Amino acid sequence: MKKEIIVRKIKKGEEKEVLKLARRAFLGIEALSVSKPDNAMVALIDDKIVGGIIYKVIKCDKKKIAYISDAFVDKDSHNQGIGKKLYKETIDFLKKEFDGVTALVKDDNVASFKLLMDNGLKRVSFTEVVINLGLVNAIKHYFTTPFFIAVGMDFYMFMKDENVKEKDSQLSDLALFFGINLLLAIPIWVGLSRNSTTLNTTFLAYLTVLAIFVLTRYLGFLSTKEKGKFRINNGGMLVNLIVNLFGFPYMINGNWYPEKYKNEKEFKEKLARPELIKWFIFLFLPFLYFTSSPYLKEVAQISFAYLIFFIIPFYPFNYFGGGRIYRYSKRIWLITFIMTAIVLFMMFKVTLI
């Protein structure tokens, strides 16, 4: 007999229990970043807390926004419909009590973003946040949530009295991918501005690496014969800018995402395929360093650094593709790791790149 799931507001004295359960549900950095549950909804079975959604109240002039910071279900209680009911009743409650509901979700976390979208939230651009909250309040929301450091994540929004427009333009996102990445690298361009030859060479090399990054993922996605669109992840741009300040062009993520996700081994292979093609091409790009062309040498050095990011399967670097490969096959991921390590060792040993 299926046990009844009760969803209600957190009670005083349950904070430590909820926090412990939340941190158990996440790994590494994500576990440490779980918010103190001052405001939360919890799911219970037989009077035992088995899941929860922690939210933060943000005042934006006359509007009050509920930002969903963490949502989790105890690992021992999966596949019982807890998450579905928890999201529905929590968002229904938040819609009644607040003027808007927002959330950040990792790009491939379909379990979370589908539940958000099924309950009325839409995936939006930062421009849409400005339109609905105003520039000052949008900036306030940006810095009072992890929006500014949430690399590889998308922003979701619901507004009670506004018609929120979903981010749904593949061409504009493609243009933004190149435009924003080049703009975020302004500190690098300024640093190189005294030497126009070096500036032009580095600019063109970075543009080339961005194009290869997008093109290889596109070819891989085409091979899957899945329907989908390109989109950029708008979280964490401040992190990208800060890294650029230290002289390395650290890109925001852009990828082709399928319209429908499936919890199947075959589908996980389809998600991993574009990343494997991209990784394979980038595996050989560092060897361009042995050419006589300053432009190709620059392409080699930038590609060399990105190759390291491509094999890291854990947040905050997993969105570069390592996470998809790791989830599909740990054995194949290990092969990519070993081959990458060999290339990196060769390049360090021979060229001190």
C-alpha positions as CSV (number, residue, x, y, z in Angstrom):
1,M,0.0,0.0,0.0
2,K,1.3,3.4,-1.0
3,K,2.0,5.6,2.0
4,E,0.5,9.1,2.2
5,I,2.9,12.0,1.5
6,I,2.2,15.2,3.6
7,V,3.6,18.5,2.5
8,R,3.7,21.4,4.9
9,K,5.7,24.4,6.1
10,I,8.8,23.7,8.2
11,K,8.2,23.9,12.0
12,K,10.5,25.6,14.6
13,G,13.1,23.1,15.8
14,E,13.2,21.2,12.5
15,E,15.9,23.4,10.9
16,K,18.9,21.2,11.8
17,E,17.1,18.0,10.6
18,V,16.2,19.6,7.3
19,L,19.7,21.0,6.8
20,K,21.3,17.7,7.5
21,L,19.0,15.9,5.1
22,A,19.6,18.5,2.4
23,R,23.4,18.2,2.7
24,R,23.1,14.5,2.5
25,A,21.3,14.8,-0.8
26,F,24.0,16.8,-2.5
27,L,27.7,16.3,-3.2
28,G,30.9,18.4,-2.6
29,I,30.6,22.1,-3.1
30,E,26.8,21.9,-3.6
31,A,26.3,20.3,-0.1
32,L,28.3,23.0,1.6
33,S,26.3,25.7,-0.2
34,V,22.9,24.6,1.1
35,S,21.1,27.5,2.7
36,K,20.0,27.6,6.3
37,P,16.3,26.6,6.1
38,D,14.6,29.6,7.7
39,N,11.9,29.3,5.1
40,A,11.0,25.9,3.7
41,M,8.4,23.4,2.8
42,V,8.9,19.8,3.8
43,A,7.5,16.4,2.7
44,L,6.8,13.7,5.3
45,I,5.9,10.1,5.3
46,D,4.8,8.5,8.6
47,D,5.8,11.8,10.3
48,K,9.4,11.5,9.0
49,I,10.8,14.3,6.9
50,V,11.9,12.8,3.6
51,G,12.3,15.9,1.4
52,G,12.1,19.6,1.3
53,I,12.3,22.8,-0.6
54,I,14.2,25.7,0.9
55,Y,13.3,29.2,-0.3
56,K,14.5,32.7,0.3
57,V,12.4,35.8,0.4
58,I,13.7,38.8,-1.7
59,K,12.0,42.2,-1.5
60,C,11.9,44.0,-4.8
61,D,10.3,47.4,-4.0
62,K,6.6,46.5,-3.6
63,K,7.0,43.0,-4.8
64,K,8.1,39.9,-2.8
65,I,9.9,37.2,-4.6
66,A,10.4,33.6,-3.4
67,Y,13.7,32.3,-4.6
68,I,13.9,28.4,-4.5
69,S,17.4,27.8,-3.3
70,D,17.5,24.1,-2.6
71,A,15.1,21.2,-3.4
72,F,15.9,17.6,-2.3
73,V,14.5,14.2,-1.5
74,D,16.2,11.7,0.8
75,K,18.2,9.2,-1.2
76,D,16.4,6.3,0.6
77,S,13.0,7.6,-0.5
78,H,13.4,8.1,-4.2
79,N,10.8,6.9,-6.8
80,Q,7.8,7.3,-4.5
81,G,6.4,10.5,-6.1
82,I,7.7,12.7,-3.3
83,G,9.4,15.2,-5.5
84,K,6.4,15.7,-7.8
85,K,4.1,16.4,-4.9
86,L,6.6,18.5,-3.0
87,Y,7.2,20.8,-6.0
88,K,3.5,21.1,-6.9
89,E,2.3,22.0,-3.4
90,T,5.3,24.2,-2.6
91,I,5.0,26.2,-5.8
92,D,1.2,26.5,-5.4
93,F,1.8,27.9,-1.9
94,L,4.5,30.3,-3.1
95,K,2.3,31.6,-6.0
96,K,-0.4,32.5,-3.5
97,E,1.9,34.1,-0.9
98,F,4.4,35.9,-3.2
99,D,4.4,38.1,-6.3
100,G,6.9,35.9,-8.1
101,V,8.9,32.6,-7.8
102,T,12.4,32.1,-9.2
103,A,15.0,29.3,-9.3
104,L,18.3,28.3,-10.7
105,V,18.9,24.8,-12.1
106,K,21.9,23.0,-13.7
107,D,21.6,22.7,-17.5
108,D,20.9,18.9,-17.6
109,N,19.0,18.6,-14.3
110,V,15.8,17.5,-16.1
111,A,14.2,16.2,-12.9
112,S,14.2,19.7,-11.4
113,F,13.6,21.9,-14.4
114,K,10.7,19.8,-15.7
115,L,9.0,20.0,-12.3
116,L,9.5,23.8,-12.3
117,M,8.1,24.2,-15.8
118,D,5.2,21.8,-15.2
119,N,4.2,24.1,-12.3
120,G,4.3,27.4,-14.3
121,L,7.9,28.6,-14.2
122,K,9.7,29.5,-17.4
123,R,13.3,29.4,-18.4
124,V,14.2,33.1,-19.0
125,S,17.0,35.4,-20.0
126,F,18.5,38.1,-17.7
127,T,16.8,40.7,-19.9
128,E,13.4,39.2,-18.9
129,V,14.3,39.5,-15.3
130,V,15.1,43.2,-15.8
131,I,11.8,43.7,-17.7
132,N,9.8,42.1,-14.8
133,L,11.7,43.5,-11.8
134,G,13.4,46.6,-13.1
135,L,17.2,47.0,-13.5
136,V,17.9,47.8,-9.8
137,N,15.9,44.9,-8.4
138,A,17.2,42.5,-11.1
139,I,20.8,43.4,-10.0
140,K,19.7,43.0,-6.3
141,H,18.2,39.5,-7.2
142,Y,21.4,38.7,-9.1
143,F,23.6,39.2,-6.1
144,T,21.4,38.0,-3.3
145,T,21.1,34.6,-4.9
146,P,23.9,32.4,-6.4
147,F,22.9,33.7,-9.9
148,F,26.2,35.6,-10.2
149,I,28.3,32.4,-9.5
150,A,26.0,29.6,-10.7
151,V,28.0,28.7,-13.8
152,G,26.3,26.2,-16.1
153,M,22.9,27.0,-14.7
154,D,19.7,28.4,-16.2
155,F,17.3,30.9,-14.5
156,Y,13.6,30.1,-14.1
157,M,10.8,32.6,-13.2
158,F,7.1,33.0,-12.6
159,M,5.4,36.4,-12.0
160,K,1.8,36.6,-10.7
161,D,0.7,39.7,-12.6
162,E,3.2,39.5,-15.6
163,N,3.4,37.5,-18.8
164,V,6.9,36.1,-18.5
165,K,8.5,35.4,-21.9
166,E,10.4,32.1,-22.2
167,K,13.9,32.1,-23.6
168,D,13.3,30.3,-26.9
169,S,15.4,31.8,-29.7
170,Q,18.2,29.6,-31.0
171,L,19.7,32.2,-33.3
172,S,19.8,34.9,-30.6
173,D,21.4,32.5,-28.1
174,L,24.1,31.6,-30.7
175,A,24.9,35.2,-31.3
176,L,24.9,35.9,-27.5
177,F,27.3,33.0,-27.0
178,F,29.9,34.6,-29.1
179,G,29.1,38.2,-28.2
180,I,29.0,37.7,-24.4
181,N,32.1,35.6,-24.4
182,L,34.1,38.2,-26.4
183,L,32.7,40.9,-24.1
184,L,33.6,39.1,-20.9
185,A,37.2,38.8,-22.3
186,I,37.5,42.7,-22.4
187,P,40.1,42.7,-19.6
188,I,42.3,40.5,-21.8
189,W,41.8,42.7,-24.9
190,V,42.6,45.8,-22.8
191,G,45.7,44.1,-21.5
192,L,46.9,43.3,-25.0
193,S,45.8,46.6,-26.6
194,R,49.3,48.1,-26.6
195,N,50.4,45.5,-29.1
196,S,47.8,45.4,-32.0
197,T,49.4,42.3,-33.6
198,T,49.2,40.3,-30.4
199,L,45.6,41.6,-29.7
200,N,44.4,40.6,-33.2
201,T,46.1,37.2,-33.0
202,T,44.6,36.3,-29.5
203,F,41.2,37.7,-30.5
204,L,41.0,35.6,-33.6
205,A,42.4,32.5,-31.8
206,Y,39.8,32.8,-29.1
207,L,37.0,33.3,-31.7
208,T,38.3,30.1,-33.5
209,V,38.2,28.1,-30.3
210,L,34.7,29.2,-29.5
211,A,33.6,28.3,-33.1
212,I,35.2,24.8,-32.8
213,F,33.6,24.3,-29.4
214,V,30.1,25.1,-30.8
215,L,30.6,23.3,-34.2
216,T,31.9,20.0,-32.7
217,R,28.9,19.9,-30.3
218,Y,26.6,20.7,-33.2
219,L,27.9,17.9,-35.3
220,G,27.6,15.5,-32.4
221,F,24.0,16.6,-31.7
222,L,23.1,16.2,-35.4
223,S,24.3,12.6,-35.3
224,T,21.8,11.8,-32.5
225,K,18.9,12.7,-34.7
226,E,17.2,14.3,-31.6
227,K,15.1,17.5,-31.9
228,G,16.4,20.4,-29.8
229,K,17.8,23.9,-29.7
230,F,20.9,25.7,-28.8
231,R,20.9,27.8,-25.6
232,I,23.4,29.5,-23.4
233,N,23.4,29.1,-19.6
234,N,23.0,32.6,-18.1
235,G,24.2,31.8,-14.6
236,G,27.6,32.7,-13.2
237,M,28.8,35.3,-15.6
238,L,30.6,37.2,-12.8
239,V,32.8,34.1,-12.3
240,N,33.6,34.2,-16.0
241,L,34.5,37.9,-15.9
242,I,36.8,37.4,-12.8
243,V,38.7,34.6,-14.4
244,N,39.1,36.8,-17.5
245,L,40.6,39.5,-15.3
246,F,43.4,37.0,-14.5
247,G,44.2,36.7,-18.2
248,F,42.4,33.5,-19.2
249,P,39.3,33.6,-21.5
250,Y,36.9,31.5,-19.5
251,M,33.7,31.0,-21.6
252,I,30.1,30.8,-20.6
253,N,28.4,27.6,-21.7
254,G,26.4,27.0,-24.8
255,N,25.0,23.7,-26.0
256,W,22.3,22.0,-28.0
257,Y,19.7,20.6,-25.6
258,P,17.1,18.0,-26.6
259,E,13.4,18.8,-26.4
260,K,12.8,15.6,-24.4
261,Y,15.0,13.8,-22.0
262,K,14.8,10.0,-21.4
263,N,16.2,8.0,-18.5
264,E,17.8,5.4,-20.7
265,K,21.3,4.2,-21.4
266,E,20.9,4.9,-25.1
267,F,19.8,8.4,-24.5
268,K,22.7,9.1,-22.1
269,E,25.0,8.0,-24.9
270,K,23.3,10.5,-27.2
271,L,24.1,13.3,-24.6
272,A,27.7,12.1,-24.3
273,R,28.3,11.8,-28.0
274,P,28.7,15.5,-28.8
275,E,31.1,15.9,-25.8
276,L,33.2,12.9,-26.9
277,I,33.5,14.4,-30.5
278,K,34.4,17.8,-29.0
279,W,37.0,16.2,-26.6
280,F,38.6,14.2,-29.4
281,I,39.1,17.3,-31.6
282,F,40.4,19.4,-28.8
283,L,42.8,16.5,-27.8
284,F,44.8,17.3,-31.0
285,L,44.6,21.1,-31.0
286,P,47.4,21.6,-28.5
287,F,49.8,20.1,-31.1
288,L,49.3,23.2,-33.2
289,Y,51.8,24.7,-30.9
290,F,54.5,23.1,-32.9
291,T,53.6,25.1,-36.0
292,S,55.3,28.4,-36.9
293,S,52.1,30.4,-36.9
294,P,51.6,32.7,-33.9
295,Y,47.8,32.4,-34.5
296,L,47.9,28.6,-34.4
297,K,50.1,28.6,-31.3
298,E,47.6,30.8,-29.6
299,V,44.8,28.4,-30.6
300,A,46.9,25.6,-29.1
301,Q,47.4,27.3,-25.8
302,I,43.7,28.2,-25.3
303,S,42.6,24.7,-26.4
304,F,45.2,23.2,-24.0
305,A,43.6,24.9,-21.0
306,Y,40.0,24.0,-22.1
307,L,41.0,20.4,-22.6
308,I,41.5,20.1,-18.8
309,F,38.0,21.5,-18.1
310,F,36.5,19.0,-20.5
311,I,37.4,16.0,-18.4
312,I,36.2,17.3,-15.0
313,P,32.9,15.5,-14.3
314,F,31.9,17.4,-11.2
315,Y,30.4,20.8,-10.6
316,P,31.3,23.6,-11.3
317,F,33.1,22.3,-14.4
318,N,30.8,19.5,-15.4
319,Y,28.9,21.6,-17.9
320,F,31.9,21.6,-20.2
321,G,31.0,18.0,-21.1
322,G,32.8,15.8,-18.6
323,G,29.6,15.3,-16.6
324,R,27.7,13.9,-19.5
325,I,30.5,11.4,-20.4
326,Y,30.8,10.3,-16.8
327,R,27.1,9.7,-16.4
328,Y,27.0,7.6,-19.6
329,S,30.1,5.5,-18.9
330,K,32.7,5.8,-16.1
331,R,34.9,3.5,-18.1
332,I,34.9,5.7,-21.2
333,W,35.3,8.8,-19.0
334,L,38.4,7.1,-17.5
335,I,39.8,6.5,-21.0
336,T,39.3,10.2,-21.9
337,F,41.0,11.2,-18.6
338,I,44.0,9.0,-19.2
339,M,44.5,10.1,-22.8
340,T,44.1,13.7,-21.8
341,A,46.6,13.3,-19.0
342,I,49.1,11.8,-21.5
343,V,48.7,14.8,-23.9
344,L,49.0,17.3,-21.1
345,F,52.1,15.6,-19.8
346,M,53.6,15.6,-23.3
347,M,52.9,19.3,-23.8
348,F,54.2,20.3,-20.4
349,K,57.3,18.1,-20.8
350,V,58.2,19.1,-24.4
351,T,57.1,22.7,-24.6
352,L,56.3,24.0,-21.1
353,I,53.2,25.4,-22.8
